[in-house]
Amino acid sequence: MSGRNGVFIAFEGGDGAGKSTQVRLLAEALRARGREVLVTRQPGGTPLGASIRDLVLHGDHVSPRAEALLFAADKAHHVDLVIRPALAAGQVVVTDRYTDSSVAYQGAGRDLGADEVHDLQMWAVGDLVPDLTVVVDVPPEEGKRRRGEVHDRLEAETDDFHASIRAHFLAMARGNPERYLVVDGTRPPDDIHADILGRIEALSSVGPGGGAAP
Ligand code: TYD
């Protein structure tokens, strides 16, 4: 657990995959088990992050490199002010999106290069990597159907853009199965939740007798 007391869990996936529902169900389940849970999201999660979120999701055109830097700035600030202190205090931190979103959306989607964006993101977060990343996977057409109307600049992108993002999340997960869990987001939410909770309880620091539990 890289010297920290808490547990860090990230949720990733395309727009409309159902991440937020799973974040909520997981937080409720962990709290019911007596864990202190911090739920947060990116971009956003701090007052500065909320401003960056507005600029990057709801503003006018943003050049791709500027977009990558804004998402990185949001994460740098968020990790320093919110995530690291919570982990140091032994909390379970559950974030709706993290660095892999940038690798997929800016690296693959915007063609900035996955390796370059990954390096930028790791610099921004001081190499803080989640204990587990859950990828909630749905076919892009299903994500589009669930989203309904378009809410932001990224959602408004083409079907090819969203297909390449999905392929990228799945490739990252395939490359590191011990640090990723891919769940089929088209299954009933309670079934998906059960799989996620089972995997998280198997993490030594969360399961029965886990070190940081009160
Ligand atoms: P949000 O409303 O949080 O969408 P969702 O509910 O799908 O998570 O919007 C976040 C959008 O920002 C989403 O389209 C993904 C995108 N994004 C990036 O492009 N790069 C990033 O680093 C992050 C964190 C998000």
Residues whose N, C-alpha, C, O or C-beta is under 5 A from the ligand:
A	BS01	TYD	G14 D15 G16 Q42 P43 F71 R97 Y98 S101 S102 Y105 L154 E155
